[in-house]
Amino acid sequence: MQVHDDILSAIGNTPLVRLNKLVGPEDATVLVKCEFMNPGGSIKDRMARHILEKAAAEGHLKPGGTIVENTSGNTGMGVAMTAAVKGYRCVFTMPDKMSTEKVNRLKAMGAQVVVTPTNVPAEDPRSYYETANRIHRETPGAFMLNQYHNEDNAEAHYRSTGPELFKQTDGKIDYFVAGLGTGGTMSGAGRFLKEKIPTIKNVGVDPEGSVYAEYFRSKTLPEPHVYKVEGIGEDMLCKAMDFSVLDEVETVNDQESFAAARRLAREEGIFAGGSSGSAVHVAVKLAKKLGKGKTIVVVLPDSGAIYISKFFSDEWMRDNGFVLETPKEPTVGDVVRSMGVREVITAKSGDTLESVVSRLRSSGVSQLPVLDAERRAIGMVHEVDVLNALLEGRATKTDAVDKVMSKLEGAVAGDQPISRLREVLGSDRVAVVMEGSHVTGVLNKIDLIEYLAARAA
């Protein structure tokens, strides 16, 4: 039987999944590491188990002891899960910007949660950092993970996340993209990947309002300001963050983060959190810049399930001033696919006019794309072009179609919006749907009308 001795042994070995719709065929490959599939719902399970087991082995955490930690929610869940298995008590401090789901699930695991104000400096006694420090001091024998300044945080990812990624990709990674929170994921996994793949570029993702991006570029600390995305960004420097492993730091805003996370769910079927959206937004831009042939790996830290009352809620998005994405307009390719498998009637370079006329008659169409030997579209032959050439004596039925074909007009890419068809069909007889230089379909006005009528129904 394949049975885990306890839930902690199920941590790790999360799947790596290719994005198919947020990136195009000419973009770099984007692979996402689904860390929300850890049993506690986030990448923080790895760090929590590693630090607590190490602390217990070294005698810093006694049996039945109390664990104190400041958390944005995910670390707390990993700690609470470990504590439940091993018999520890937990007290967590959390800033009040965190979702209700995050608070309630920690309480469900038996933890005590102290909520603190968000918009105060890290050194303020009311901050969740300082509140946790106070509780730690006041609780005899308590152990504090200190995830923000504990190098064991990065060590957890050096020992697990990095090796997993290297194994899953056979070491074929060009860019590694991860959000910067405590810095543990990038510092640990990024360092491991740098050692194994010297050419790799590590790209950190930082929300606007955090201090990391500016510090990386200028080594000066900017004035932080509040942002809505949870789980990444800081208003102070964390000792768990090793800037030496970074090659670039990209900033994202809340709108970009939430829009990307919502698209991940609706277009890729991947239900991930806002910080996942932040990282994916950066990775998709990078994929378009790099182009086909490169591979980008992105960490998705947590699940969308704990943000239902936040950015996955249209009402919350509107109340907080975020623009809701408009429903995705159908594409030309959607129209072609709606018609099912249908042969694309074409002519070949060198075909006689007699054979072309026969094909026009038997297929009931009045124009055909003309293809070369590699099946690339090189022109169009219209019924009227053949007729005029024969009437005027410019061609005979044994001449090649090349003699009367016209240039290819009405060409439209399959990934273009359906509104493009109105323009094409209004100025040409048909729309020739292309993928690169190859024809994948031919659409006329009736095809479009039938598609729109069926969609409305």
TORKOL-4160 file (C-alpha; in steps of 0.2 Angstrom, whole numbers, padded with zeros to 4 digits, m for minus):
457
<pt num="1" X="0000" Y="0000" Z="0000"/>
<pt num="2" X="0005" Y="0018" Z="m0003"/>
<pt num="3" X="0001" Y="0026" Z="0013"/>
<pt num="4" X="0009" Y="0042" Z="0022"/>
<pt num="5" X="0012" Y="0040" Z="0040"/>
<pt num="6" X="0005" Y="0057" Z="0043"/>
<pt num="7" X="0000" Y="0072" Z="0033"/>
<pt num="8" X="0017" Y="0080" Z="0035"/>
<pt num="9" X="0025" Y="0067" Z="0024"/>
<pt num="10" X="0013" Y="0073" Z="0010"/>
<pt num="11" X="0022" Y="0090" Z="0009"/>
<pt num="12" X="0032" Y="0093" Z="m0007"/>
<pt num="13" X="0033" Y="0085" Z="m0024"/>
<pt num="14" X="0020" Y="0097" Z="m0031"/>
<pt num="15" X="0016" Y="0096" Z="m0050"/>
<pt num="16" X="0024" Y="0107" Z="m0063"/>
<pt num="17" X="0011" Y="0113" Z="m0076"/>
<pt num="18" X="0013" Y="0121" Z="m0093"/>
<pt num="19" X="0002" Y="0137" Z="m0096"/>
<pt num="20" X="m0007" Y="0136" Z="m0113"/>
<pt num="21" X="m0018" Y="0151" Z="m0115"/>
<pt num="22" X="m0010" Y="0165" Z="m0106"/>
<pt num="23" X="0005" Y="0163" Z="m0117"/>
<pt num="24" X="0006" Y="0162" Z="m0136"/>
<pt num="25" X="0014" Y="0149" Z="m0148"/>
<pt num="26" X="0028" Y="0161" Z="m0152"/>
<pt num="27" X="0031" Y="0165" Z="m0133"/>
<pt num="28" X="0043" Y="0156" Z="m0121"/>
<pt num="29" X="0037" Y="0141" Z="m0112"/>
<pt num="30" X="0030" Y="0145" Z="m0095"/>
<pt num="31" X="0029" Y="0131" Z="m0082"/>
<pt num="32" X="0020" Y="0134" Z="m0065"/>
<pt num="33" X="0025" Y="0125" Z="m0049"/>
<pt num="34" X="0008" Y="0122" Z="m0040"/>
<pt num="35" X="0013" Y="0124" Z="m0022"/>
<pt num="36" X="m0005" Y="0126" Z="m0017"/>
<pt num="37" X="m0006" Y="0107" Z="m0019"/>
<pt num="38" X="0004" Y="0105" Z="m0003"/>
<pt num="39" X="m0008" Y="0098" Z="0011"/>
<pt num="40" X="m0008" Y="0115" Z="0020"/>
<pt num="41" X="m0012" Y="0124" Z="0004"/>
<pt num="42" X="0004" Y="0134" Z="0001"/>
<pt num="43" X="0023" Y="0133" Z="m0001"/>
<pt num="44" X="0025" Y="0138" Z="0017"/>
<pt num="45" X="0022" Y="0120" Z="0022"/>
<pt num="46" X="0040" Y="0116" Z="0017"/>
<pt num="47" X="0047" Y="0129" Z="0028"/>
<pt num="48" X="0036" Y="0126" Z="0043"/>
<pt num="49" X="0040" Y="0108" Z="0044"/>
<pt num="50" X="0059" Y="0110" Z="0041"/>
<pt num="51" X="0061" Y="0124" Z="0054"/>
<pt num="52" X="0050" Y="0115" Z="0068"/>
<pt num="53" X="0058" Y="0098" Z="0065"/>
<pt num="54" X="0075" Y="0106" Z="0066"/>
<pt num="55" X="0071" Y="0116" Z="0081"/>
<pt num="56" X="0064" Y="0100" Z="0090"/>
<pt num="57" X="0080" Y="0090" Z="0086"/>
<pt num="58" X="0091" Y="0104" Z="0093"/>
<pt num="59" X="0081" Y="0106" Z="0109"/>
<pt num="60" X="0074" Y="0123" Z="0105"/>
<pt num="61" X="0056" Y="0117" Z="0104"/>
<pt num="62" X="0051" Y="0106" Z="0119"/>
<pt num="63" X="0037" Y="0093" Z="0118"/>
<pt num="64" X="0020" Y="0101" Z="0121"/>
<pt num="65" X="0028" Y="0119" Z="0119"/>
<pt num="66" X="0021" Y="0135" Z="0112"/>
<pt num="67" X="0025" Y="0141" Z="0095"/>
<pt num="68" X="0023" Y="0160" Z="0092"/>
<pt num="69" X="0025" Y="0168" Z="0074"/>
<pt num="70" X="0019" Y="0183" Z="0064"/>
<pt num="71" X="0011" Y="0177" Z="0048"/>
<pt num="72" X="0001" Y="0183" Z="0033"/>
<pt num="73" X="m0008" Y="0167" Z="0035"/>
<pt num="74" X="0001" Y="0153" Z="0025"/>
<pt num="75" X="0015" Y="0151" Z="0037"/>
<pt num="76" X="0003" Y="0150" Z="0051"/>
<pt num="77" X="m0006" Y="0136" Z="0042"/>
<pt num="78" X="0009" Y="0126" Z="0039"/>
<pt num="79" X="0014" Y="0128" Z="0057"/>
<pt num="80" X="m0003" Y="0124" Z="0064"/>
<pt num="81" X="m0003" Y="0108" Z="0053"/>
<pt num="82" X="0014" Y="0103" Z="0060"/>
<pt num="83" X="0009" Y="0108" Z="0078"/>
<pt num="84" X="m0007" Y="0097" Z="0077"/>
<pt num="85" X="0003" Y="0082" Z="0072"/>
<pt num="86" X="0016" Y="0085" Z="0085"/>
<pt num="87" X="0006" Y="0092" Z="0099"/>
<pt num="88" X="0011" Y="0110" Z="0100"/>
<pt num="89" X="0001" Y="0125" Z="0105"/>
<pt num="90" X="0001" Y="0140" Z="0092"/>
<pt num="91" X="m0001" Y="0159" Z="0094"/>
<pt num="92" X="m0001" Y="0169" Z="0078"/>
<pt num="93" X="m0001" Y="0188" Z="0074"/>
<pt num="94" X="m0008" Y="0194" Z="0058"/>
<pt num="95" X="m0011" Y="0211" Z="0050"/>
<pt num="96" X="m0029" Y="0216" Z="0047"/>
<pt num="97" X="m0028" Y="0216" Z="0028"/>
<pt num="98" X="m0028" Y="0197" Z="0027"/>
<pt num="99" X="m0043" Y="0188" Z="0022"/>
<pt num="100" X="m0056" Y="0182" Z="0034"/>
<pt num="101" X="m0053" Y="0164" Z="0027"/>
<pt num="102" X="m0035" Y="0165" Z="0032"/>
<pt num="103" X="m0039" Y="0170" Z="0050"/>
<pt num="104" X="m0054" Y="0157" Z="0052"/>
<pt num="105" X="m0044" Y="0142" Z="0045"/>
<pt num="106" X="m0030" Y="0145" Z="0058"/>
<pt num="107" X="m0043" Y="0145" Z="0072"/>
<pt num="108" X="m0050" Y="0130" Z="0064"/>
<pt num="109" X="m0033" Y="0121" Z="0067"/>
<pt num="110" X="m0034" Y="0126" Z="0085"/>
<pt num="111" X="m0023" Y="0141" Z="0085"/>
<pt num="112" X="m0025" Y="0158" Z="0094"/>
<pt num="113" X="m0025" Y="0173" Z="0082"/>
<pt num="114" X="m0021" Y="0190" Z="0087"/>
<pt num="115" X="m0025" Y="0203" Z="0073"/>
<pt num="116" X="m0015" Y="0219" Z="0072"/>
<pt num="117" X="m0016" Y="0235" Z="0061"/>
<pt num="118" X="m0008" Y="0234" Z="0044"/>
<pt num="119" X="m0003" Y="0253" Z="0041"/>
<pt num="120" X="0010" Y="0255" Z="0055"/>
<pt num="121" X="0029" Y="0253" Z="0053"/>
<pt num="122" X="0037" Y="0237" Z="0057"/>
<pt num="123" X="0046" Y="0244" Z="0073"/>
<pt num="124" X="0029" Y="0250" Z="0080"/>
<pt num="125" X="0024" Y="0240" Z="0095"/>
<pt num="126" X="0007" Y="0237" Z="0087"/>
<pt num="127" X="0014" Y="0229" Z="0071"/>
<pt num="128" X="0012" Y="0211" Z="0069"/>
<pt num="129" X="0031" Y="0209" Z="0070"/>
<pt num="130" X="0033" Y="0217" Z="0087"/>
<pt num="131" X="0017" Y="0210" Z="0094"/>
<pt num="132" X="0023" Y="0193" Z="0090"/>
<pt num="133" X="0040" Y="0197" Z="0098"/>
<pt num="134" X="0031" Y="0203" Z="0114"/>
<pt num="135" X="0020" Y="0187" Z="0115"/>
<pt num="136" X="0036" Y="0177" Z="0113"/>
<pt num="137" X="0045" Y="0186" Z="0127"/>
<pt num="138" X="0030" Y="0185" Z="0139"/>
<pt num="139" X="0027" Y="0166" Z="0136"/>
<pt num="140" X="0039" Y="0155" Z="0145"/>
<pt num="141" X="0048" Y="0142" Z="0134"/>
<pt num="142" X="0040" Y="0148" Z="0118"/>
<pt num="143" X="0048" Y="0145" Z="0102"/>
<pt num="144" X="0047" Y="0158" Z="0088"/>
<pt num="145" X="0051" Y="0153" Z="0070"/>
<pt num="146" X="0056" Y="0171" Z="0065"/>
<pt num="147" X="0053" Y="0166" Z="0047"/>
<pt num="148" X="0058" Y="0184" Z="0041"/>
<pt num="149" X="0076" Y="0183" Z="0048"/>
<pt num="150" X="0079" Y="0164" Z="0050"/>
<pt num="151" X="0091" Y="0157" Z="0037"/>
<pt num="152" X="0083" Y="0140" Z="0039"/>
<pt num="153" X="0068" Y="0147" Z="0029"/>
<pt num="154" X="0079" Y="0148" Z="0014"/>
<pt num="155" X="0087" Y="0131" Z="0018"/>
<pt num="156" X="0070" Y="0122" Z="0017"/>
<pt num="157" X="0069" Y="0128" Z="m0001"/>
<pt num="158" X="0087" Y="0124" Z="m0005"/>
<pt num="159" X="0084" Y="0106" Z="0001"/>
<pt num="160" X="0067" Y="0103" Z="m0007"/>
<pt num="161" X="0059" Y="0116" Z="m0019"/>
<pt num="162" X="0075" Y="0119" Z="m0029"/>
<pt num="163" X="0080" Y="0100" Z="m0031"/>
<pt num="164" X="0062" Y="0096" Z="m0036"/>
<pt num="165" X="0062" Y="0110" Z="m0050"/>
<pt num="166" X="0079" Y="0104" Z="m0056"/>
<pt num="167" X="0073" Y="0086" Z="m0057"/>
<pt num="168" X="0056" Y="0090" Z="m0065"/>
<pt num="169" X="0064" Y="0100" Z="m0079"/>
<pt num="170" X="0079" Y="0090" Z="m0082"/>
<pt num="171" X="0089" Y="0106" Z="m0077"/>
<pt num="172" X="0082" Y="0115" Z="m0093"/>
<pt num="173" X="0077" Y="0131" Z="m0085"/>
<pt num="174" X="0082" Y="0148" Z="m0092"/>
<pt num="175" X="0072" Y="0160" Z="m0080"/>
<pt num="176" X="0066" Y="0156" Z="m0062"/>
<pt num="177" X="0052" Y="0168" Z="m0056"/>
<pt num="178" X="0046" Y="0170" Z="m0038"/>
<pt num="179" X="0038" Y="0183" Z="m0027"/>
<pt num="180" X="0048" Y="0191" Z="m0014"/>
<pt num="181" X="0040" Y="0190" Z="0004"/>
<pt num="182" X="0052" Y="0183" Z="0017"/>
<pt num="183" X="0064" Y="0179" Z="0003"/>
<pt num="184" X="0065" Y="0161" Z="0008"/>
<pt num="185" X="0059" Y="0153" Z="m0009"/>
<pt num="186" X="0070" Y="0164" Z="m0020"/>
<pt num="187" X="0085" Y="0163" Z="m0008"/>
<pt num="188" X="0085" Y="0144" Z="m0006"/>
<pt num="189" X="0078" Y="0138" Z="m0023"/>
<pt num="190" X="0086" Y="0151" Z="m0032"/>
<pt num="191" X="0103" Y="0148" Z="m0025"/>
<pt num="192" X="0101" Y="0129" Z="m0028"/>
<pt num="193" X="0096" Y="0132" Z="m0046"/>
<pt num="194" X="0111" Y="0144" Z="m0049"/>
<pt num="195" X="0123" Y="0131" Z="m0043"/>
<pt num="196" X="0116" Y="0118" Z="m0054"/>
<pt num="197" X="0112" Y="0130" Z="m0069"/>
<pt num="198" X="0125" Y="0144" Z="m0069"/>
<pt num="199" X="0116" Y="0152" Z="m0084"/>
<pt num="200" X="0099" Y="0154" Z="m0076"/>
<pt num="201" X="0092" Y="0171" Z="m0072"/>
<pt num="202" X="0083" Y="0173" Z="m0056"/>
<pt num="203" X="0069" Y="0186" Z="m0056"/>
<pt num="204" X="0061" Y="0192" Z="m0040"/>
<pt num="205" X="0043" Y="0199" Z="m0041"/>
<pt num="206" X="0039" Y="0214" Z="m0029"/>
<pt num="207" X="0022" Y="0223" Z="m0027"/>
<pt num="208" X="0022" Y="0242" Z="m0029"/>
<pt num="209" X="0024" Y="0249" Z="m0011"/>
<pt num="210" X="0036" Y="0236" Z="m0005"/>
<pt num="211" X="0055" Y="0240" Z="m0002"/>
<pt num="212" X="0063" Y="0226" Z="m0011"/>
<pt num="213" X="0064" Y="0232" Z="m0029"/>
<pt num="214" X="0071" Y="0249" Z="m0025"/>
<pt num="215" X="0084" Y="0242" Z="m0012"/>
<pt num="216" X="0090" Y="0229" Z="m0025"/>
<pt num="217" X="0092" Y="0243" Z="m0038"/>
<pt num="218" X="0100" Y="0257" Z="m0027"/>
<pt num="219" X="0104" Y="0249" Z="m0010"/>
<pt num="220" X="0093" Y="0262" Z="m0002"/>
<pt num="221" X="0077" Y="0259" Z="0007"/>
<pt num="222" X="0062" Y="0268" Z="0000"/>
<pt num="223" X="0046" Y="0274" Z="0010"/>
<pt num="224" X="0034" Y="0259" Z="0010"/>
<pt num="225" X="0016" Y="0261" Z="0007"/>
<pt num="226" X="0001" Y="0250" Z="0008"/>
<pt num="227" X="m0004" Y="0237" Z="m0006"/>
<pt num="228" X="m0018" Y="0224" Z="m0006"/>
<pt num="229" X="m0009" Y="0209" Z="m0013"/>
<pt num="230" X="m0005" Y="0197" Z="0001"/>
<pt num="231" X="0010" Y="0186" Z="0004"/>
<pt num="232" X="0023" Y="0195" Z="m0005"/>
<pt num="233" X="0032" Y="0212" Z="m0002"/>
<pt num="234" X="0039" Y="0219" Z="0014"/>
<pt num="235" X="0041" Y="0236" Z="0023"/>
<pt num="236" X="0058" Y="0231" Z="0030"/>
<pt num="237" X="0073" Y="0220" Z="0024"/>
<pt num="238" X="0073" Y="0202" Z="0029"/>
<pt num="239" X="0088" Y="0193" Z="0034"/>
<pt num="240" X="0081" Y="0177" Z="0025"/>
<pt num="241" X="0082" Y="0187" Z="0009"/>
<pt num="242" X="0099" Y="0184" Z="0000"/>
<pt num="243" X="0100" Y="0198" Z="m0014"/>
<pt num="244" X="0115" Y="0190" Z="m0021"/>
<pt num="245" X="0105" Y="0176" Z="m0030"/>
<pt num="246" X="0094" Y="0189" Z="m0039"/>
<pt num="247" X="0097" Y="0195" Z="m0057"/>
<pt num="248" X="0082" Y="0206" Z="m0058"/>
<pt num="249" X="0067" Y="0212" Z="m0048"/>
<pt num="250" X="0051" Y="0217" Z="m0057"/>
<pt num="251" X="0037" Y="0227" Z="m0049"/>
<pt num="252" X="0019" Y="0223" Z="m0051"/>
<pt num="253" X="0003" Y="0233" Z="m0045"/>
<pt num="254" X="m0012" Y="0226" Z="m0037"/>
<pt num="255" X="m0023" Y="0227" Z="m0053"/>
<pt num="256" X="m0010" Y="0217" Z="m0063"/>
<pt num="257" X="m0009" Y="0204" Z="m0049"/>
<pt num="258" X="m0027" Y="0201" Z="m0047"/>
<pt num="259" X="m0031" Y="0202" Z="m0065"/>
<pt num="260" X="m0018" Y="0188" Z="m0069"/>
<pt num="261" X="m0024" Y="0177" Z="m0054"/>
<pt num="262" X="m0042" Y="0178" Z="m0061"/>
<pt num="263" X="m0036" Y="0174" Z="m0078"/>
<pt num="264" X="m0027" Y="0159" Z="m0072"/>
<pt num="265" X="m0043" Y="0152" Z="m0064"/>
<pt num="266" X="m0054" Y="0156" Z="m0079"/>
<pt num="267" X="m0042" Y="0152" Z="m0094"/>
<pt num="268" X="m0030" Y="0139" Z="m0087"/>
<pt num="269" X="m0041" Y="0131" Z="m0073"/>
<pt num="270" X="m0028" Y="0135" Z="m0060"/>
<pt num="271" X="m0035" Y="0142" Z="m0044"/>
<pt num="272" X="m0021" Y="0152" Z="m0036"/>
<pt num="273" X="m0019" Y="0167" Z="m0025"/>
<pt num="274" X="m0015" Y="0185" Z="m0029"/>
<pt num="275" X="0004" Y="0183" Z="m0027"/>
<pt num="276" X="0003" Y="0169" Z="m0040"/>
<pt num="277" X="m0005" Y="0182" Z="m0051"/>
<pt num="278" X="0009" Y="0194" Z="m0048"/>
<pt num="279" X="0022" Y="0181" Z="m0053"/>
<pt num="280" X="0013" Y="0175" Z="m0068"/>
<pt num="281" X="0010" Y="0193" Z="m0074"/>
<pt num="282" X="0029" Y="0195" Z="m0074"/>
<pt num="283" X="0032" Y="0178" Z="m0082"/>
<pt num="284" X="0020" Y="0181" Z="m0096"/>
<pt num="285" X="0028" Y="0198" Z="m0100"/>
<pt num="286" X="0045" Y="0190" Z="m0100"/>
<pt num="287" X="0039" Y="0175" Z="m0111"/>
<pt num="288" X="0034" Y="0187" Z="m0124"/>
<pt num="289" X="0050" Y="0196" Z="m0123"/>
<pt num="290" X="0061" Y="0181" Z="m0124"/>
<pt num="291" X="0051" Y="0171" Z="m0137"/>
<pt num="292" X="0050" Y="0153" Z="m0142"/>
<pt num="293" X="0063" Y="0141" Z="m0136"/>
<pt num="294" X="0066" Y="0148" Z="m0119"/>
<pt num="295" X="0059" Y="0140" Z="m0103"/>
<pt num="296" X="0052" Y="0150" Z="m0088"/>
<pt num="297" X="0048" Y="0142" Z="m0071"/>
<pt num="298" X="0036" Y="0151" Z="m0059"/>
<pt num="299" X="0031" Y="0147" Z="m0041"/>
<pt num="300" X="0013" Y="0149" Z="m0037"/>
<pt num="301" X="0013" Y="0150" Z="m0018"/>
<pt num="302" X="m0005" Y="0147" Z="m0012"/>
<pt num="303" X="m0023" Y="0143" Z="m0017"/>
<pt num="304" X="m0037" Y="0155" Z="m0023"/>
<pt num="305" X="m0048" Y="0147" Z="m0010"/>
<pt num="306" X="m0043" Y="0159" Z="0004"/>
<pt num="307" X="m0047" Y="0174" Z="m0007"/>
<pt num="308" X="m0065" Y="0171" Z="m0012"/>
<pt num="309" X="m0071" Y="0186" Z="m0001"/>
<pt num="310" X="m0057" Y="0197" Z="m0009"/>
<pt num="311" X="m0051" Y="0198" Z="m0027"/>
<pt num="312" X="m0061" Y="0183" Z="m0033"/>
<pt num="313" X="m0077" Y="0193" Z="m0028"/>
<pt num="314" X="m0082" Y="0206" Z="m0041"/>
<pt num="315" X="m0091" Y="0216" Z="m0028"/>
<pt num="316" X="m0074" Y="0217" Z="m0018"/>
<pt num="317" X="m0065" Y="0222" Z="m0034"/>
<pt num="318" X="m0077" Y="0236" Z="m0038"/>
<pt num="319" X="m0078" Y="0242" Z="m0019"/>
<pt num="320" X="m0059" Y="0243" Z="m0019"/>
<pt num="321" X="m0057" Y="0253" Z="m0035"/>
<pt num="322" X="m0051" Y="0239" Z="m0046"/>
<pt num="323" X="m0056" Y="0237" Z="m0065"/>
<pt num="324" X="m0065" Y="0221" Z="m0069"/>
<pt num="325" X="m0059" Y="0213" Z="m0084"/>
<pt num="326" X="m0071" Y="0213" Z="m0098"/>
<pt num="327" X="m0077" Y="0195" Z="m0104"/>
<pt num="328" X="m0064" Y="0189" Z="m0116"/>
<pt num="329" X="m0070" Y="0192" Z="m0134"/>
<pt num="330" X="m0071" Y="0176" Z="m0145"/>
<pt num="331" X="m0057" Y="0174" Z="m0157"/>
<pt num="332" X="m0057" Y="0170" Z="m0176"/>
<pt num="333" X="m0051" Y="0152" Z="m0171"/>
<pt num="334" X="m0066" Y="0150" Z="m0160"/>
<pt num="335" X="m0077" Y="0152" Z="m0175"/>
<pt num="336" X="m0067" Y="0139" Z="m0185"/>
<pt num="337" X="m0068" Y="0127" Z="m0171"/>
<pt num="338" X="m0086" Y="0129" Z="m0169"/>
<pt num="339" X="m0089" Y="0122" Z="m0187"/>
<pt num="340" X="m0081" Y="0105" Z="m0182"/>
<pt num="341" X="m0068" Y="0096" Z="m0193"/>
<pt num="342" X="m0071" Y="0103" Z="m0210"/>
<pt num="343" X="m0060" Y="0101" Z="m0225"/>
<pt num="344" X="m0052" Y="0117" Z="m0231"/>
<pt num="345" X="m0055" Y="0118" Z="m0250"/>
<pt num="346" X="m0039" Y="0124" Z="m0258"/>
<pt num="347" X="m0030" Y="0125" Z="m0275"/>
<pt num="348" X="m0011" Y="0121" Z="m0277"/>
<pt num="349" X="0001" Y="0130" Z="m0287"/>
<pt num="350" X="0002" Y="0122" Z="m0304"/>
<pt num="351" X="m0016" Y="0116" Z="m0305"/>
<pt num="352" X="m0025" Y="0119" Z="m0321"/>
<pt num="353" X="m0039" Y="0131" Z="m0323"/>
<pt num="354" X="m0050" Y="0117" Z="m0328"/>
<pt num="355" X="m0047" Y="0107" Z="m0312"/>
<pt num="356" X="m0049" Y="0123" Z="m0302"/>
<pt num="357" X="m0066" Y="0127" Z="m0310"/>
<pt num="358" X="m0071" Y="0109" Z="m0307"/>
<pt num="359" X="m0067" Y="0111" Z="m0288"/>
<pt num="360" X="m0076" Y="0127" Z="m0287"/>
<pt num="361" X="m0091" Y="0119" Z="m0294"/>
<pt num="362" X="m0091" Y="0103" Z="m0284"/>
<pt num="363" X="m0088" Y="0112" Z="m0267"/>
<pt num="364" X="m0100" Y="0126" Z="m0270"/>
<pt num="365" X="m0088" Y="0140" Z="m0266"/>
<pt num="366" X="m0083" Y="0155" Z="m0277"/>
<pt num="367" X="m0065" Y="0157" Z="m0272"/>
<pt num="368" X="m0050" Y="0146" Z="m0266"/>
<pt num="369" X="m0034" Y="0150" Z="m0257"/>
<pt num="370" X="m0019" Y="0144" Z="m0268"/>
<pt num="371" X="m0005" Y="0135" Z="m0259"/>
<pt num="372" X="0013" Y="0131" Z="m0264"/>
<pt num="373" X="0022" Y="0114" Z="m0262"/>
<pt num="374" X="0025" Y="0117" Z="m0243"/>
<pt num="375" X="0006" Y="0121" Z="m0241"/>
<pt num="376" X="0009" Y="0139" Z="m0238"/>
<pt num="377" X="m0004" Y="0151" Z="m0244"/>
<pt num="378" X="0003" Y="0162" Z="m0259"/>
<pt num="379" X="m0013" Y="0169" Z="m0267"/>
<pt num="380" X="m0032" Y="0168" Z="m0270"/>
<pt num="381" X="m0041" Y="0162" Z="m0286"/>
<pt num="382" X="m0059" Y="0169" Z="m0288"/>
<pt num="383" X="m0072" Y="0163" Z="m0299"/>
<pt num="384" X="m0074" Y="0180" Z="m0307"/>
<pt num="385" X="m0055" Y="0180" Z="m0311"/>
<pt num="386" X="m0055" Y="0164" Z="m0320"/>
<pt num="387" X="m0071" Y="0170" Z="m0330"/>
<pt num="388" X="m0063" Y="0186" Z="m0335"/>
<pt num="389" X="m0047" Y="0178" Z="m0340"/>
<pt num="390" X="m0056" Y="0166" Z="m0351"/>
<pt num="391" X="m0067" Y="0178" Z="m0359"/>
<pt num="392" X="m0053" Y="0190" Z="m0363"/>
<pt num="393" X="m0042" Y="0177" Z="m0370"/>
<pt num="394" X="m0028" Y="0179" Z="m0357"/>
<pt num="395" X="m0029" Y="0161" Z="m0352"/>
<pt num="396" X="m0035" Y="0144" Z="m0357"/>
<pt num="397" X="m0042" Y="0130" Z="m0347"/>
<pt num="398" X="m0025" Y="0121" Z="m0348"/>
<pt num="399" X="m0015" Y="0136" Z="m0340"/>
<pt num="400" X="m0009" Y="0135" Z="m0322"/>
<pt num="401" X="m0020" Y="0144" Z="m0309"/>
<pt num="402" X="m0004" Y="0154" Z="m0305"/>
<pt num="403" X="m0008" Y="0164" Z="m0321"/>
<pt num="404" X="m0024" Y="0171" Z="m0315"/>
<pt num="405" X="m0023" Y="0171" Z="m0296"/>
<pt num="406" X="m0023" Y="0187" Z="m0286"/>
<pt num="407" X="m0013" Y="0192" Z="m0270"/>
<pt num="408" X="m0019" Y="0184" Z="m0254"/>
<pt num="409" X="m0032" Y="0196" Z="m0246"/>
<pt num="410" X="m0043" Y="0194" Z="m0231"/>
<pt num="411" X="m0030" Y="0184" Z="m0221"/>
<pt num="412" X="m0033" Y="0185" Z="m0203"/>
<pt num="413" X="m0024" Y="0176" Z="m0188"/>
<pt num="414" X="m0034" Y="0163" Z="m0178"/>
<pt num="415" X="m0030" Y="0172" Z="m0162"/>
<pt num="416" X="m0037" Y="0188" Z="m0167"/>
<pt num="417" X="m0053" Y="0194" Z="m0160"/>
<pt num="418" X="m0069" Y="0190" Z="m0169"/>
<pt num="419" X="m0072" Y="0209" Z="m0172"/>
<pt num="420" X="m0058" Y="0208" Z="m0185"/>
<pt num="421" X="m0070" Y="0197" Z="m0196"/>
<pt num="422" X="m0082" Y="0211" Z="m0198"/>
<pt num="423" X="m0068" Y="0222" Z="m0206"/>
<pt num="424" X="m0062" Y="0208" Z="m0217"/>
<pt num="425" X="m0078" Y="0201" Z="m0223"/>
<pt num="426" X="m0084" Y="0219" Z="m0227"/>
<pt num="427" X="m0070" Y="0222" Z="m0239"/>
<pt num="428" X="m0067" Y="0204" Z="m0246"/>
<pt num="429" X="m0077" Y="0189" Z="m0251"/>
<pt num="430" X="m0070" Y="0178" Z="m0237"/>
<pt num="431" X="m0059" Y="0178" Z="m0223"/>
<pt num="432" X="m0044" Y="0166" Z="m0224"/>
<pt num="433" X="m0039" Y="0160" Z="m0207"/>
<pt num="434" X="m0020" Y="0158" Z="m0205"/>
<pt num="435" X="m0008" Y="0150" Z="m0192"/>
<pt num="436" X="0008" Y="0157" Z="m0198"/>
<pt num="437" X="0009" Y="0155" Z="m0216"/>
<pt num="438" X="m0003" Y="0140" Z="m0216"/>
<pt num="439" X="m0022" Y="0140" Z="m0220"/>
<pt num="440" X="m0033" Y="0133" Z="m0206"/>
<pt num="441" X="m0050" Y="0138" Z="m0212"/>
<pt num="442" X="m0060" Y="0149" Z="m0224"/>
<pt num="443" X="m0075" Y="0159" Z="m0217"/>
<pt num="444" X="m0089" Y="0168" Z="m0226"/>
<pt num="445" X="m0102" Y="0179" Z="m0219"/>
<pt num="446" X="m0115" Y="0165" Z="m0217"/>
<pt num="447" X="m0102" Y="0156" Z="m0206"/>
<pt num="448" X="m0100" Y="0171" Z="m0195"/>
<pt num="449" X="m0119" Y="0174" Z="m0194"/>
<pt num="450" X="m0122" Y="0155" Z="m0189"/>
<pt num="451" X="m0109" Y="0156" Z="m0175"/>
<pt num="452" X="m0116" Y="0172" Z="m0168"/>
<pt num="453" X="m0133" Y="0165" Z="m0168"/>
<pt num="454" X="m0128" Y="0149" Z="m0160"/>
<pt num="455" X="m0118" Y="0159" Z="m0146"/>
<pt num="456" X="m0133" Y="0170" Z="m0143"/>
<pt num="457" X="m0145" Y="0155" Z="m0141"/>
